[in-house]
Amino acid sequence: MHVLVVNAGSSSLKVRLLGDADEVIGTVDLPADTSGFDVAELSAALDDWPRPQAVGHRFVHGGTQFSGPALIDDEVMEQLRAITPLAPLHQPKAIAGLEAIRQLLPDVPHVACFDTAFHTTLAPGAYTYAVPAQWRETYGIRRYGFHGLSHAYASARAADLAGRPVSELRTVVCHLGAGASLCAVAGGNSVDTTMGFTPLEGLVMATRSGTVDPNIVLWLQQQAGLSAQDVAKGLEREGGLIALSGSNDMRDVEAGVEKGDERSILALDTYVHRLISSIGSMIASAGGIDALVFTGGVGEHSPIIRERVAVALGWAGITVDGALNSQAHSDLEISSENATARTFVITAREDLQISGEVRSLLG
C-alpha cells in the first residue's frame, strides 16, 4: 500500500508519498495564502508519482471525539468542522488541505490522524483543570495535549532501539522544535504532557511564552489597558526565545551565548530551567524513567541543550557520552556507560506514525 501523508500547517502544506516499506517516494511542500493551497501545483506533483491507495491527514485537534485515526466520511467531516473553535489557527488549514486532496483523489480512503489522540489515555486527574464546572462542561476546558503523533512515534522508536517493548518502559519524550512539549509515556500510554487546552502552555518555545501566571493576562488587560489581541500576540508570537534574545532560532541563541551576549545567556538559562523542571515533573508522573528521548529540530540538533539537561538530571540516572552527544545523528543512543536511564536522539517522523495508523485502520 502506498500512503500519501498530508500535513497542513498554518503557512504550508507538506505532502509525502510513502511506499510499501514506508520509504519516501515523493515529497512536495506548498505555501498557503488567504485563498488556501495551490491545487493545480499539487495536482501536477501527484501526476508524477505512483497513485496512492490511501491518504492520511494530520489534524492538530481531535477534541474528545477522536481517540484514534478515523476514516473520513460526511459525518466525520462535520465533526472536524465542529472542533474548529478549539484550534482556530490550525483546523481550517487542515480541512482545506483535506478538501483539496479529496478533489484530486476522490476514490481512495482518506484517514484523519490526530495529535491529541495519543493523550486521550490521560487520567481525569491529569487532564482536569480546577476551574468552574460550567467552564469544563459547557466549553470543554481541559488538558488536551498536542504533538501526540511525534510523541507516539518517538517513544515507540526508542523502545525499538532499546530492544524492549514500549509497554515495559517509562519514557519521557522531549519534542523540542519551534513548538515544544514533553510527554510522559508509561506502559505505552501518555500519562502526562506539558501542553494543555492550547499549545501555549508548558515549555518556553520559539515565539510562545509557555506557562505564565494566568493573572498576568488579567493584570495586563485591567491595569495596563492592553487588549485581548495585544496580550495574545505577546504570548503567542512575541514571547519565548524571541522575547528574551531577539531571535526565535535556538542556533542564534547558542551563538550569542558563545559571544557572551547577556540576552542570549538569559534566554538559554530560562529555556533550560523550564525544560529541566518539567522533565522532573514528567518523571514523577511516569513513576520513574527508563528512557529520555530528544526529538524535533532543537532536540535533534542541540548538543548543548542535551548536555545541560543530562548534567541537571544525573540524579535520575541520566548521563550522556560527550563524544556521542556532540556528533549525534538520527536515531542514536547517546547514553554513557554508567547511565541507568538511556538517552536517545530520534528524528521526528510524524509521517511514519500517520502511515502506520492508516495501515492499521485499513488493515
C-alpha positions as CSV (number, residue, x, y, z in Angstrom):
1,M,0.0,0.0,0.0
2,H,1.3,3.4,-1.0
3,V,0.2,6.0,1.6
4,L,0.0,9.8,0.9
5,V,0.7,11.7,4.1
6,V,-0.7,15.3,4.2
7,N,0.4,17.7,6.9
8,A,-1.3,21.1,6.7
9,G,0.4,23.8,8.8
10,S,-0.5,27.4,9.3
11,S,1.6,28.5,6.3
12,S,2.3,25.4,4.3
13,L,1.0,22.1,3.0
14,K,3.6,19.3,3.3
15,V,2.8,16.2,1.3
16,R,4.8,12.9,1.3
17,L,4.2,9.7,-0.6
18,L,5.4,6.6,1.3
19,G,5.9,3.3,-0.4
20,D,5.1,-0.3,0.7
21,A,8.0,-0.2,3.2
22,D,7.4,3.4,4.2
23,E,10.2,4.6,2.0
24,V,9.8,8.2,0.8
25,I,8.8,8.1,-2.9
26,G,7.8,11.8,-3.4
27,T,7.7,15.0,-1.4
28,V,6.3,18.5,-2.1
29,D,5.8,21.5,0.2
30,L,3.3,24.1,-0.9
31,P,2.9,27.6,0.6
32,A,-0.5,28.7,1.8
33,D,-2.2,32.1,1.5
34,T,-5.5,33.5,2.4
35,S,-7.2,31.7,-0.5
36,G,-5.8,28.3,0.5
37,F,-3.4,26.0,-1.3
38,D,-2.5,25.8,-5.0
39,V,-4.5,22.8,-6.1
40,A,-3.0,22.9,-9.6
41,E,0.5,22.7,-8.3
42,L,-0.4,19.8,-6.0
43,S,-2.1,18.0,-8.9
44,A,1.0,18.3,-11.0
45,A,3.1,16.8,-8.3
46,L,0.7,13.9,-7.8
47,D,0.6,13.2,-11.5
48,D,4.3,12.4,-11.4
49,W,4.0,9.9,-8.6
50,P,2.6,6.4,-8.3
51,R,-1.0,6.5,-7.3
52,P,-1.6,6.1,-3.6
53,Q,-4.0,3.6,-2.2
54,A,-4.8,5.7,0.9
55,V,-4.3,9.2,2.3
56,G,-3.5,10.1,5.9
57,H,-4.2,13.7,7.0
58,R,-2.7,15.2,10.2
59,F,-5.1,17.1,12.4
60,V,-3.8,19.0,15.4
61,H,-7.1,18.7,17.3
62,G,-9.5,15.8,17.6
63,G,-11.3,17.1,20.7
64,T,-12.8,14.4,22.9
65,Q,-14.4,12.7,19.9
66,F,-11.4,11.0,18.4
67,S,-9.1,8.7,20.4
68,G,-7.5,7.2,17.3
69,P,-7.5,7.5,13.5
70,A,-10.8,7.9,11.7
71,L,-12.0,7.0,8.2
72,I,-13.3,10.3,6.8
73,D,-16.9,10.4,5.7
74,D,-19.5,13.1,5.8
75,E,-20.2,12.6,9.5
76,V,-16.5,12.8,10.4
77,M,-16.1,15.9,8.2
78,E,-18.9,17.6,10.2
79,Q,-17.2,16.6,13.5
80,L,-13.9,18.0,12.2
81,R,-15.5,21.3,11.4
82,A,-17.3,21.4,14.8
83,I,-13.9,21.2,16.5
84,T,-12.6,24.3,14.8
85,P,-13.2,26.7,17.7
86,L,-10.7,24.6,19.8
87,A,-8.0,25.1,17.1
88,P,-8.9,28.2,15.1
89,L,-5.4,28.6,13.6
90,H,-4.8,25.0,12.6
91,Q,-8.1,23.2,11.9
92,P,-9.3,25.4,8.9
93,K,-5.9,24.8,7.2
94,A,-6.1,21.0,7.7
95,I,-9.7,20.9,6.4
96,A,-8.7,23.0,3.4
97,G,-5.8,20.6,2.7
98,L,-8.2,17.6,3.1
99,E,-10.7,19.1,0.7
100,A,-8.0,19.8,-1.9
101,I,-6.6,16.3,-1.8
102,R,-10.1,14.7,-1.9
103,Q,-10.8,16.7,-5.1
104,L,-7.7,15.1,-6.6
105,L,-8.1,11.6,-5.1
106,P,-11.9,11.0,-4.6
107,D,-11.8,7.3,-5.0
108,V,-9.3,6.3,-2.3
109,P,-9.9,6.1,1.5
110,H,-8.9,9.2,3.5
111,V,-8.0,8.9,7.1
112,A,-7.7,11.6,9.8
113,C,-4.9,11.2,12.3
114,F,-4.9,13.4,15.4
115,D,-2.1,14.9,17.6
116,T,-4.5,14.9,20.5
117,A,-5.5,11.3,20.2
118,F,-2.3,9.9,21.9
119,H,-3.2,11.9,25.1
120,T,-6.7,10.5,25.4
121,T,-5.2,8.0,27.9
122,L,-4.6,10.7,30.4
123,A,-6.4,10.1,33.7
124,P,-9.0,12.6,34.8
125,G,-6.7,13.9,37.5
126,A,-4.1,14.7,34.8
127,Y,-6.4,16.3,32.3
128,T,-8.7,18.3,34.6
129,Y,-8.3,21.9,35.4
130,A,-9.6,23.2,38.8
131,V,-12.0,25.7,37.2
132,P,-15.8,26.0,37.5
133,A,-17.7,23.0,36.3
134,Q,-19.7,25.1,33.8
135,W,-16.4,26.0,32.0
136,R,-15.4,22.4,31.8
137,E,-18.8,21.0,30.8
138,T,-20.0,23.8,28.5
139,Y,-16.8,24.9,26.9
140,G,-14.7,21.8,27.0
141,I,-12.0,23.3,29.2
142,R,-9.5,20.6,29.9
143,R,-6.0,19.5,29.0
144,Y,-5.9,18.0,25.5
145,G,-2.1,17.9,24.9
146,F,-0.5,18.1,21.4
147,H,2.4,16.7,19.4
148,G,0.9,13.3,20.1
149,L,1.9,11.8,16.7
150,S,5.5,12.8,17.4
151,H,5.4,11.5,21.0
152,A,3.9,8.2,19.9
153,Y,6.4,7.6,17.2
154,A,9.5,8.7,19.2
155,S,8.5,6.6,22.3
156,A,8.0,3.5,20.1
157,R,11.2,4.1,18.1
158,A,13.2,4.5,21.3
159,A,11.8,1.2,22.6
160,D,12.9,-0.5,19.3
161,L,16.4,0.9,19.7
162,A,16.5,-0.2,23.4
163,G,15.4,-3.7,22.3
164,R,12.4,-3.7,24.7
165,P,8.6,-3.5,24.3
166,V,7.4,0.1,24.7
167,S,4.9,-1.3,27.2
168,E,7.8,-2.1,29.6
169,L,9.3,1.4,29.5
170,R,8.8,4.6,31.4
171,T,9.8,7.2,28.8
172,V,9.9,11.0,28.7
173,V,9.8,12.4,25.2
174,C,11.1,15.9,24.6
175,H,9.7,17.2,21.4
176,L,11.7,20.4,21.0
177,G,11.1,22.5,17.9
178,A,9.5,25.9,17.3
179,G,6.7,24.5,19.3
180,A,7.8,22.3,22.2
181,S,6.3,19.8,24.6
182,L,7.1,16.9,26.8
183,C,5.2,13.7,27.3
184,A,5.5,11.0,30.0
185,V,4.8,7.6,28.4
186,A,4.2,4.6,30.7
187,G,3.1,1.3,29.5
188,G,3.0,2.7,26.0
189,N,0.4,5.3,27.0
190,S,0.6,9.0,27.6
191,V,0.1,9.7,31.3
192,D,1.1,13.4,31.4
193,T,2.1,16.2,29.0
194,T,3.1,19.8,29.2
195,M,0.8,21.4,26.6
196,G,-2.8,21.8,27.8
197,F,-6.0,23.3,26.5
198,T,-3.9,25.0,23.8
199,P,-0.3,24.6,22.6
200,L,0.6,27.7,24.5
201,E,1.0,26.0,27.9
202,G,4.2,24.4,29.1
203,L,7.8,24.9,27.9
204,V,9.4,28.1,26.6
205,M,9.2,27.9,22.8
206,A,10.4,29.9,19.8
207,T,7.8,32.6,19.9
208,R,5.4,31.3,22.6
209,S,5.9,32.1,26.2
210,G,4.9,28.8,27.6
211,T,3.2,28.7,31.0
212,V,2.8,32.0,32.8
213,D,0.8,33.1,35.8
214,P,-2.8,33.4,34.4
215,N,-3.3,36.6,36.4
216,I,-0.6,38.3,34.3
217,V,-3.2,38.2,31.4
218,L,-5.9,39.8,33.6
219,W,-3.5,42.4,35.0
220,L,-2.3,43.5,31.6
221,Q,-5.9,44.0,30.5
222,Q,-7.3,45.5,33.6
223,Q,-4.3,47.6,34.9
224,A,-2.2,48.2,31.8
225,G,-5.1,48.6,29.4
226,L,-3.9,46.1,26.8
227,S,-6.5,44.4,24.6
228,A,-7.0,40.7,24.4
229,Q,-5.4,40.8,21.0
230,D,-2.4,42.6,22.3
231,V,-1.9,40.0,25.1
232,A,-2.5,37.1,22.7
233,K,0.1,38.5,20.3
234,G,2.6,38.9,23.1
235,L,2.2,35.4,24.4
236,E,2.0,33.6,21.1
237,R,4.1,35.5,18.6
238,E,6.3,37.8,20.6
239,G,7.1,35.6,23.6
240,G,9.6,32.7,24.1
241,L,13.1,32.9,22.8
242,I,12.4,35.9,20.6
243,A,11.2,37.9,23.6
244,L,14.3,37.1,25.6
245,S,17.1,37.1,22.9
246,G,15.7,38.9,19.9
247,S,15.8,35.7,17.8
248,N,13.3,32.7,17.6
249,D,16.1,30.4,16.4
250,M,18.0,28.4,19.0
251,R,21.1,28.4,16.8
252,D,21.3,32.2,17.1
253,V,20.8,32.0,20.9
254,E,23.6,29.4,21.3
255,A,25.9,31.6,19.1
256,G,25.1,34.6,21.2
257,V,25.9,32.6,24.4
258,E,29.3,31.8,22.9
259,K,29.9,35.5,22.4
260,G,28.8,36.4,25.9
261,D,25.6,38.1,24.9
262,E,23.6,38.7,28.1
263,R,20.2,38.4,26.4
264,S,21.2,35.1,24.8
265,I,22.5,33.8,28.1
266,L,19.2,34.7,29.8
267,A,17.2,33.1,27.0
268,L,19.1,29.8,27.2
269,D,19.1,29.7,31.0
270,T,15.3,30.3,31.1
271,Y,14.6,27.7,28.4
272,V,16.7,25.1,30.1
273,H,15.4,25.8,33.6
274,R,11.8,25.3,32.4
275,L,12.8,22.2,30.4
276,I,14.6,20.6,33.3
277,S,11.9,21.2,35.9
278,S,9.3,20.0,33.5
279,I,11.2,16.8,32.8
280,G,11.4,16.2,36.5
281,S,7.6,16.5,36.7
282,M,7.2,14.0,33.8
283,I,9.5,11.6,35.6
284,A,7.3,11.8,38.6
285,S,4.1,11.2,36.6
286,A,5.7,8.2,34.9
287,G,6.8,6.7,38.2
288,G,10.5,6.9,37.2
289,I,12.4,6.9,34.0
290,D,14.0,4.2,31.7
291,A,14.4,6.3,28.6
292,L,14.8,10.0,27.8
293,V,14.2,11.0,24.1
294,F,15.1,14.2,22.3
295,T,13.3,14.9,19.0
296,G,12.3,17.9,16.9
297,G,14.6,20.5,15.4
298,V,16.2,21.6,18.7
299,G,16.1,18.2,20.3
300,E,17.9,16.6,17.4
301,H,20.5,19.3,16.7
302,S,21.4,21.0,20.0
303,P,24.2,19.1,21.9
304,I,24.3,22.0,24.4
305,I,20.7,21.6,25.4
306,R,21.0,17.8,25.8
307,E,24.2,18.1,27.8
308,R,22.8,20.7,30.2
309,V,19.7,18.5,30.7
310,A,21.8,15.4,31.4
311,V,24.0,17.2,33.9
312,A,21.0,18.5,35.8
313,L,19.2,15.2,35.8
314,G,22.1,13.0,36.9
315,W,20.1,12.2,40.0
316,A,17.7,10.3,37.7
317,G,20.4,8.2,36.2
318,I,20.7,10.2,33.1
319,T,24.2,10.8,31.8
320,V,25.4,11.1,28.2
321,D,28.6,10.3,26.4
322,G,30.2,13.6,25.4
323,A,31.5,12.3,22.0
324,L,28.3,10.6,21.0
325,N,26.2,13.7,22.1
326,S,28.4,16.1,20.1
327,Q,28.1,14.0,17.0
328,A,24.6,12.7,17.4
329,H,22.7,12.0,14.2
330,S,19.3,10.4,13.6
331,D,18.1,7.6,15.8
332,L,21.1,7.2,18.1
333,E,21.6,6.3,21.7
334,I,23.9,8.8,23.4
335,S,23.9,7.3,27.0
336,S,27.2,7.0,28.8
337,E,28.3,3.6,30.1
338,N,27.3,4.3,33.7
339,A,23.8,5.6,32.9
340,T,20.9,3.8,34.4
341,A,18.4,5.6,32.2
342,R,19.0,5.5,28.5
343,T,19.1,8.7,26.3
344,F,18.2,8.7,22.6
345,V,18.1,11.2,19.8
346,I,15.2,10.4,17.5
347,T,14.4,12.0,14.1
348,A,10.9,13.4,14.2
349,R,8.8,11.3,11.7
350,E,5.1,12.1,12.1
351,D,4.7,10.9,8.6
352,L,5.7,7.4,9.6
353,Q,3.3,7.5,12.6
354,I,0.5,8.6,10.3
355,S,1.3,6.0,7.7
356,G,1.3,3.3,10.4
357,E,-2.1,4.4,11.8
358,V,-3.6,4.5,8.3
359,R,-2.3,1.0,7.5
360,S,-3.6,-0.3,10.9
361,L,-7.0,1.2,10.4
362,L,-7.4,-0.1,6.9
363,G,-5.9,-3.5,7.6
